[in-house]
Amino acid sequence: MDIQLKRGLVEICVLSAMLRGPTYGYQLIKDISPYMEISESTLYPILKRLEASGCVIVRSAEHNGRLRKYYDITPQGRSRIFDFLNDWKDIMKVYYYIEREANHV
């Protein structure tokens, strides 16, 4: 899979996992792992990019005596998901065209 496409898909998955409310890194990995492979070394740079772009806000809170970072989606992050869903419809049209042509060869 194209690396840029995969990167975009992972970012949208991370944002989508936050739709239920604030969450933390380990929980994000657990939520996303059944659908795509993701590691800490992949997740945390994505979270930093999403924060820098205004799609995610971060807060720290104590949990079992340690500080834990919680990530929450912003309205801009929600908008990014819905933009992706609209764009995906166009991508699927192209996919079906390619698949149809490839099956006729």
Secondary structure, DSSP 8 states (H G I E B T S, - for coil): --HHHHHHHHHHHHHHHTTTS-B-HHHHHHHHTTTS---HHHHHHHHHHHHHTTSEEEEEEEETTEEEEEEEE-HHHHHHHHHHHHHHHHHHHHHHHHHHHHHT-
